[in-house]
């Protein structure tokens, strides 16, 4: 329980710093909530982690687990098998690629760079944005840092190197732009994966029928693959939870099959392939095949497709569960699978084009084919869901046009469905399958998207190591030097396949990059225009509490993007309406760079103008993983309740400040009378700390136990006539109803602007704004209660 609130009486022997620090602790105890322990992933037991590890098989490792379907097929389409060096060299490449990238890089390093348990490119970006002010949208407030999930635990914040990097990033706008472009590029590559993964996985699984059913040719593979893809995308609207309840058991059975078949082939055919554990065979492979071996790297990189999902899907699992699943199940089963295929190729080198199904015992073909097809669909499902999540995160951070989002689960906020993105992915997948018709051609495109995402992650994690972790400089530079070099080598190999299909992911990435950057660029210019043209407080005071018009009962919620000041669009409402509501609340829906904002910390209130104006600002803060499930009735109720708490807290602050001033006046008089030496420290304590905090950072998230911490002698709120009057006026306004005052802000480039800026703002950005989801629909606003005016900003 909270201890009774007490005032610290300074004595001549009490040091001034001690008085200040103790008094600050008293104020924090009054204003803050009692810390409650939160259950985190670290609190999970061993059995709970094992259960989570089993679940990760179905969500995280689907794409990585289906790689044995096509890796050696693509590698040996570039390098014909003429000796055992070809097989052993390719196997050694695969073994060490899996050991270095997914195991060493992701499992032991990248997974630790999570944002309060969330992973992915945007999670790294939000982590950097919290420590350094690099967000392009200038709406950050000091109060955001009071969110419980916002603060970072820095090991050694005084390191000069980290501070220099932070200062450089914050001062140079060009570096902010480069960082944003890097993040958007990585996100664009992930969306490209959402197109290529279903096409590649499903076609690889279906192609097994070519050698089993007579007359089943390439056209039949394409038709069957398209039918499966249509079914796969059609069931997305039901949600991942409904269509994926069997994911983990199926993938567990799949990995068991990979390991068992691999052991069978090792024992039956040629166990000498274990010599590939010697990395010298990689050198022999390149020495023998030279340029062909370099080309084969494009196929070898496919063995780590889906490794990024280990980090991107981290929010649904714990770090320990993902590490356990990979090291104990996925890694050994994949090694056994590739070793078994290599062992089969040592004896039957002509089977390279169909190595996976040829290496399966004949009696097990159909069961394995069914499991492989299901595993391919599951791998596709994981990337489709990841694409939905990436688009939602981009929307939350102002980097993607508003789209309709359907929440398919009442319990799990991460399960979403975006119809337009789903149909876009489906059409693109069908086009890719119809045009390329062979997995080897799709593989050329697939590798570029995968390696591109990995390079972006390596760059961002390196920045996190230098800026936030403040790792030893040598170790921090070793990370990009080792893993970045490997990824650049693979990138150079896959880029050589641009004319053979590699242009496809680059085209997808370029398209989505242009869409996201154009939207972010236009949004930033619009916000800067609103800040520049906001109404001055002197003008509001000249209008008086009537605002130059008639005040009628009711609550007007004016939605805008400003976090402070009176938006210029409010002046348009005053000019257009014959009367204005008795209570005005400027509502700003704001996304902060944290995954989730607790409900009790959601609303941040501040008074605008003097009390008799009855005008407030409400900043509703959401994390990039938060889901706005509440309807407008629930939102209105939460907002009014939070506003009442704010008014009560404001009255409490004023009462405490008044009592403190009176107390310190008495202390000062006694000190002057007695000539005490501690008078200077007492005068310093008279600074009205709570007054400043109330004006700047006052929020509405005050618990009942905090309110009960105030002694009854401070003030009885029931006896405060001004508070009771304001609360009764608020209830009366609430009974009269809510009206939503929406602004349709248009952005146009000035006549003297550059041609490129006119093209981007007047055409591209205007087209996106016109065709994206309307603000009223996006905020669940009832159409019967809307008043809307338009305004054009010249930028």
MOTA-V738108 format. One record per pair of residues at least 12 apart in sequence whose C-alpha atoms are under 6 Angstrom apart, sorted by the first residue. I is the first residue (numbers start at 1). J is the second residue. If there is no record, write none. Layout:
# MOTA-V738108
i = {I;I}
j = {J;J}
This chain:
# MOTA-V738108
i = {12;12;16;41;49;52;53;53;53;55;57;57;58;58;58;59;60;60;62;62;63;63;64;64;67;69;71;71;73;73;74;74;75;75;78;79;86;88;89;89;89;92;102;107;111;115;117;118;118;119;119;119;120;120;126;132;133;134;134;137;143;162;186;186;188;188;189;189;189;191;192;192;194;194;194;195;195;197;198;199;201;202;203;205;205;207;239;258;259;259;259;262;262;262;265;266;266;269;269;270;273;295;298;298;393;396;398;399;399;399;400;401;402;402;403;405;405;444;444;444;445;445;445;445;448;449;533;534;534;534;535;535;545;549;550;551;551;551;551;552;552;553;553;553;553;554;554;554;554;554;555;555;555;555;555;556;556;556;556;556;557;557;557;558;558;558;559;559;559;560;561;583;583;584;585;585;585;586;586;587;587;588;589;590;590;591;591;591;592;594;595;595;595;596;596;596;597;597;600;601;602;602;603;603;604;604;604;604;605;605;605;632;632;642;645;646;739;740;740;741;741;742;743;743;743;744;745;745;745;746;747;747;748;748;749;749;750;750}
j = {677;678;681;318;321;321;321;322;325;248;248;251;247;248;251;382;309;310;378;379;306;379;305;306;303;356;299;302;352;353;299;440;296;299;296;292;285;276;281;282;285;276;307;323;311;127;315;314;315;311;312;314;311;312;593;166;170;170;176;524;697;467;453;456;509;512;449;453;509;387;505;508;383;384;387;425;429;380;380;429;376;376;225;372;373;221;408;337;333;336;337;336;337;340;340;340;343;343;344;343;343;493;493;494;624;624;520;516;519;520;516;772;772;773;773;417;418;497;501;502;501;502;504;505;494;505;568;566;567;568;566;568;613;579;579;579;580;581;582;581;582;581;582;733;736;581;582;733;736;737;581;583;584;733;738;581;584;738;739;740;585;740;741;586;587;741;587;588;742;588;588;614;615;615;615;616;617;617;618;618;619;619;620;620;621;621;622;623;623;623;623;624;625;623;625;626;622;623;701;701;620;621;619;620;618;619;699;700;617;618;699;780;781;700;700;700;785;785;786;787;788;788;788;789;790;790;790;791;792;792;792;793;762;794;794;795;794;795}
